[in-house]
Amino acid sequence: MSCLNGTDCRETAKRRTALAVLALMLAIFLLLSAWSFLPSRGQTVPDDIQYGGTGAVEGKRVFQAYNCMGCHTIVGNGAYFGPDLTRIHADAGAAWLAAFLPSAGGWPTSAAVRVQLQNPAAREDAGTVDLAAYLQRYPGAAERLDRRGGQHTLMPNLPLSAREVTALIAFLKYTAALHTEGWPPKPREDRRIPAGLAGQAPAVGNGAAASQAAAATAPSATADAQARDPVARGRQLVSDLGCVACHAADQKRTVGPGWGGVSGHEVQLADGTTVTADETYLVRSIRQPDAQIVAGYPPHVMPSYDALIDEADMKAIVAYLSSL
């Protein structure tokens, strides 16, 4: 069959059909693309999320600058050496993150989280200043404090500034608000304990019960010995308060300066002056950590422990620091 001009009409019809199909596919593509960005989808965008005066976009830049995805995943993207961080803000809350990020080499303690709840940003984000209410709202923080509080981690201590910590929390707050279509998957709740393990106490996950049992069976002589020995009491206090996550007992530099050999010696401050690390200096450094910043260390990293340490405990901590 030929058209009047000598061309094959069937070939022309095929071309028109192909062009019509391509036009239809393009229209569908444009329609779906427009629909993907409609506000009616209700998807959270980074510009909508703020924490402590910083936005999620700035936090994403910090997350990328420190190559966090080299070990962690966000919505499944990244490496699987560390846990997925998509829901970490929703699980553990801003106060736990603020206690963890500046000294990631050690898991935060309850005291460290209580200190962070004094921060207006963390308090506003959590809606409470009470630790018990916070842990009830964020059971992931309660579980982490119970099983890991005060222990060492596999993460390095990153040189994060206070603003970078705030920005990272804003970014993790954003990822927790994403509609992830069920990612990450949750473990099945009908898992059965292998027959060989039936009747055995769980190895992890029951830290509170284990701690209570240990406390009930521990000899009272330990408490009596600490009461008689302020150095031993101070050593226990700095562990309970999470201080050892940022400070070493020797002269090793970690997040903060090492304690070894500091007491009684001169300390160079960031403003160029020097001060003798006597009892007054040590107490002030704990109660007002930004009053005298040691040279080479950023300000606004260490929180104030003023509300958590009474005079007797402070004397014990100073005695321990002086013993080093």
C-alpha positions as CSV (number, residue, x, y, z in Angstrom):
1,M,0.0,0.0,0.0
2,S,1.4,3.3,-1.1
3,C,0.4,6.9,-0.4
4,L,0.0,9.5,-3.1
5,N,3.5,10.8,-2.7
6,G,5.0,7.3,-3.0
7,T,5.7,6.6,0.7
8,D,4.5,3.6,2.6
9,C,1.4,4.6,4.6
10,R,2.0,1.8,7.1
11,E,5.4,3.2,8.0
12,T,3.9,6.6,8.6
13,A,1.2,5.1,10.9
14,K,3.9,3.3,12.9
15,R,5.8,6.5,13.4
16,R,2.7,8.3,14.5
17,T,1.9,5.5,16.9
18,A,5.5,5.5,18.4
19,L,5.4,9.3,18.8
20,A,2.0,9.0,20.5
21,V,3.3,6.4,22.9
22,L,6.4,8.5,23.7
23,A,4.2,11.5,24.3
24,L,2.0,9.5,26.6
25,M,5.0,8.2,28.5
26,L,6.4,11.8,28.8
27,A,3.0,13.1,30.1
28,I,2.9,10.3,32.7
29,F,6.5,11.0,33.7
30,L,5.8,14.7,34.2
31,L,2.6,14.0,36.1
32,L,4.3,11.6,38.5
33,S,7.2,14.0,38.9
34,A,4.9,16.9,39.8
35,W,2.9,14.6,42.2
36,S,6.1,13.6,43.9
37,F,6.8,17.1,45.0
38,L,3.2,18.0,46.0
39,P,2.9,19.2,49.6
40,S,0.0,16.8,50.0
41,R,2.4,14.0,50.3
42,G,3.2,15.3,53.8
43,Q,6.9,14.4,53.6
44,T,9.2,16.3,55.9
45,V,11.8,18.6,54.3
46,P,15.1,19.6,55.9
47,D,14.2,23.3,56.0
48,D,11.3,22.6,58.4
49,I,13.5,21.1,61.1
50,Q,15.4,23.2,63.7
51,Y,17.2,22.3,66.9
52,G,18.9,24.8,69.1
53,G,18.9,27.5,66.4
54,T,20.5,25.3,63.7
55,G,18.9,23.6,60.8
56,A,18.9,20.1,59.4
57,V,20.7,21.2,56.3
58,E,23.7,22.4,58.3
59,G,23.6,19.1,60.2
60,K,23.7,17.1,57.0
61,R,26.9,19.0,56.0
62,V,28.5,18.1,59.3
63,F,27.3,14.4,58.9
64,Q,29.0,14.3,55.5
65,A,32.1,16.2,56.6
66,Y,32.9,13.6,59.2
67,N,32.0,10.7,56.8
68,C,29.5,9.3,59.2
69,M,28.0,7.1,56.4
70,G,31.4,5.3,56.3
71,C,30.1,3.4,59.3
72,H,26.4,4.1,59.6
73,T,23.3,4.1,57.4
74,I,20.5,6.5,56.9
75,V,17.4,4.8,55.6
76,G,19.6,1.9,54.6
77,N,22.1,4.0,52.6
78,G,25.7,3.9,53.8
79,A,27.9,1.3,55.5
80,Y,26.7,-1.4,57.9
81,F,29.6,-1.3,60.4
82,G,27.5,0.7,62.9
83,P,23.8,0.9,63.6
84,D,21.3,2.6,61.3
85,L,20.8,6.2,62.6
86,T,17.5,7.0,60.8
87,R,15.4,6.8,64.0
88,I,18.0,7.5,66.7
89,H,16.4,10.8,67.7
90,A,13.0,9.3,68.0
91,D,14.4,6.4,70.0
92,A,16.9,8.1,72.3
93,G,16.0,11.8,72.2
94,A,18.1,15.0,71.9
95,A,19.4,14.9,75.5
96,W,21.0,11.5,75.1
97,L,22.5,12.5,71.7
98,A,23.9,15.7,73.3
99,A,25.5,13.6,76.0
100,F,26.9,11.0,73.5
101,L,28.2,13.0,70.5
102,P,30.9,15.1,72.2
103,S,32.5,12.0,73.7
104,A,31.4,9.1,71.5
105,G,34.1,6.9,72.9
106,G,32.0,6.2,76.0
107,W,28.3,5.5,76.4
108,P,26.5,8.3,78.4
109,T,25.4,7.7,82.0
110,S,22.1,8.8,83.5
111,A,23.9,11.7,85.2
112,A,25.2,12.9,81.8
113,V,21.7,12.9,80.3
114,R,20.4,14.7,83.4
115,V,23.0,17.4,82.9
116,Q,21.9,17.8,79.2
117,L,18.3,18.2,80.2
118,Q,19.4,21.5,81.8
119,N,20.1,22.8,78.3
120,P,17.2,24.8,77.1
121,A,17.3,23.2,73.6
122,A,17.2,19.7,74.9
123,R,14.6,20.6,77.5
124,E,12.3,22.2,74.9
125,D,12.8,19.3,72.5
126,A,11.9,16.7,75.1
127,G,9.2,18.7,76.8
128,T,10.5,17.9,80.2
129,V,13.4,18.5,82.6
130,D,12.7,15.4,84.6
131,L,14.9,12.4,83.8
132,A,12.3,9.8,84.6
133,A,9.7,11.5,82.3
134,Y,12.4,11.7,79.6
135,L,13.2,8.0,79.8
136,Q,9.6,7.2,79.7
137,R,9.2,9.2,76.5
138,Y,12.4,7.8,75.0
139,P,12.6,4.1,75.9
140,G,15.6,3.7,73.6
141,A,17.6,6.0,75.9
142,A,16.5,4.0,78.9
143,E,17.6,0.8,77.3
144,R,21.0,2.2,76.3
145,L,21.6,3.7,79.8
146,D,20.6,0.3,81.3
147,R,22.8,-1.9,79.2
148,R,25.7,0.3,78.2
149,G,25.9,3.4,80.4
150,G,29.4,4.2,81.3
151,Q,31.0,1.5,79.1
152,H,33.4,2.1,76.3
153,T,32.3,2.1,72.6
154,L,33.9,1.3,69.3
155,M,33.5,4.8,68.1
156,P,36.3,7.4,68.1
157,N,36.0,10.7,70.0
158,L,35.4,13.2,67.2
159,P,36.5,16.8,67.5
160,L,33.0,18.1,67.3
161,S,32.3,21.7,68.3
162,A,29.2,22.6,70.3
163,R,27.5,24.0,67.2
164,E,28.4,20.9,65.2
165,V,26.8,18.7,67.9
166,T,23.6,20.9,67.8
167,A,23.5,20.7,64.0
168,L,23.9,16.9,64.0
169,I,21.0,16.6,66.4
170,A,18.9,18.8,64.0
171,F,19.8,16.5,61.1
172,L,19.0,13.3,63.1
173,K,15.7,14.9,64.2
174,Y,14.9,15.4,60.5
175,T,15.7,11.8,59.5
176,A,13.6,10.5,62.4
177,A,10.7,12.5,61.0
178,L,11.0,11.0,57.5
179,H,8.3,8.7,56.2
180,T,10.6,5.7,55.6
181,E,8.0,3.1,54.4
182,G,8.9,0.8,57.3
183,W,12.7,1.1,57.2
184,P,14.6,-0.1,59.2
185,P,12.8,-3.4,59.6
186,K,11.9,-4.4,63.1
187,P,12.8,-7.8,64.5
188,R,10.0,-10.3,64.7
189,E,8.5,-10.5,68.2
190,D,7.7,-14.2,68.0
191,R,11.3,-15.3,68.2
192,R,11.8,-18.4,70.2
193,I,14.7,-19.0,72.7
194,P,16.7,-22.1,71.5
195,A,16.0,-25.1,73.6
196,G,19.6,-25.3,74.8
197,L,19.3,-21.8,76.3
198,A,15.9,-22.2,78.0
199,G,16.0,-21.5,81.6
200,Q,19.2,-19.5,81.4
201,A,19.3,-15.8,82.4
202,P,19.6,-13.4,79.5
203,A,23.1,-12.2,78.8
204,V,22.0,-8.7,78.0
205,G,19.0,-6.5,78.1
206,N,18.3,-6.9,81.8
207,G,20.9,-4.6,83.2
208,A,18.6,-3.0,85.8
209,A,17.7,-6.3,87.3
210,A,21.3,-7.5,87.2
211,S,22.5,-4.3,88.8
212,Q,19.8,-4.5,91.6
213,A,20.7,-8.1,92.3
214,A,24.4,-7.3,92.4
215,A,23.7,-4.3,94.7
216,A,21.7,-6.5,97.0
217,T,24.4,-9.1,97.3
218,A,27.4,-6.8,97.4
219,P,29.0,-6.5,100.8
220,S,28.3,-3.2,102.6
221,A,32.0,-3.1,103.3
222,T,32.6,-1.5,99.9
223,A,30.4,1.5,100.8
224,D,32.0,1.8,104.1
225,A,35.5,1.7,102.5
226,Q,34.5,4.5,100.2
227,A,33.2,6.6,103.0
228,R,36.5,6.3,104.8
229,D,38.6,6.8,101.6
230,P,37.6,9.9,99.7
231,V,39.9,9.0,96.8
232,A,38.1,5.8,96.2
233,R,34.8,7.6,96.5
234,G,36.0,10.2,94.0
235,R,37.1,7.5,91.6
236,Q,33.7,5.9,91.7
237,L,31.9,9.3,91.2
238,V,33.8,10.3,88.1
239,S,32.9,6.9,86.6
240,D,29.2,7.2,87.6
241,L,29.0,10.7,86.2
242,G,30.5,9.7,82.9
243,C,33.6,12.0,83.3
244,V,35.9,9.3,82.1
245,A,34.3,9.3,78.7
246,C,36.1,12.7,78.0
247,H,39.0,12.7,80.4
248,A,41.8,10.2,81.0
249,A,43.4,9.4,84.4
250,D,46.8,10.0,82.9
251,Q,48.1,12.9,80.7
252,K,46.5,11.5,77.5
253,R,44.5,14.1,75.6
254,T,41.0,12.9,74.6
255,V,37.9,15.1,74.3
256,G,39.2,17.0,77.3
257,P,42.6,17.3,79.0
258,G,44.0,14.4,80.9
259,W,43.9,14.6,84.7
260,G,47.3,13.1,85.4
261,G,49.7,15.5,87.1
262,V,47.4,18.5,86.7
263,S,46.6,19.1,90.4
264,G,49.0,21.6,92.0
265,H,50.6,22.6,88.7
266,E,50.2,25.5,86.3
267,V,47.7,25.3,83.5
268,Q,47.8,27.4,80.4
269,L,44.5,29.0,79.6
270,A,43.0,29.9,76.2
271,D,43.2,33.6,77.0
272,G,47.0,33.4,77.4
273,T,47.1,33.5,81.2
274,T,48.2,30.7,83.5
275,V,46.6,29.5,86.7
276,T,47.6,27.0,89.4
277,A,45.3,24.0,89.4
278,D,44.5,24.1,93.1
279,E,41.3,23.0,94.8
280,T,39.5,26.3,93.8
281,Y,40.4,25.9,90.2
282,L,39.3,22.2,90.1
283,V,36.0,23.0,91.7
284,R,35.3,25.9,89.4
285,S,36.2,23.8,86.3
286,I,33.6,21.3,87.3
287,R,30.9,23.7,88.3
288,Q,31.6,26.4,85.7
289,P,33.5,24.6,82.9
290,D,33.5,27.6,80.5
291,A,34.9,30.1,83.1
292,Q,38.5,29.1,82.4
293,I,39.1,27.2,79.2
294,V,42.3,25.3,78.9
295,A,44.4,26.3,75.9
296,G,43.9,24.1,72.9
297,Y,40.3,23.1,73.8
298,P,37.0,24.5,72.4
299,P,34.5,26.2,74.8
300,H,30.9,25.0,75.4
301,V,31.7,21.3,75.2
302,M,31.7,20.3,78.8
303,P,28.3,20.7,80.6
304,S,28.0,22.1,84.1
305,Y,27.8,19.5,86.9
306,D,26.9,22.1,89.5
307,A,23.4,20.8,90.1
308,L,24.5,17.2,90.4
309,I,27.4,17.3,92.8
310,D,27.1,18.3,96.5
311,E,29.9,19.6,98.6
312,A,30.8,16.2,100.1
313,D,31.0,14.5,96.6
314,M,33.0,17.5,95.3
315,K,35.6,17.1,98.0
316,A,35.9,13.4,97.1
317,I,36.3,14.2,93.4
318,V,39.0,16.8,94.1
319,A,40.8,14.3,96.4
320,Y,40.8,11.8,93.6
321,L,42.1,14.3,91.0
322,S,44.8,15.4,93.5
323,S,45.9,11.8,93.9
324,L,46.7,11.6,90.2
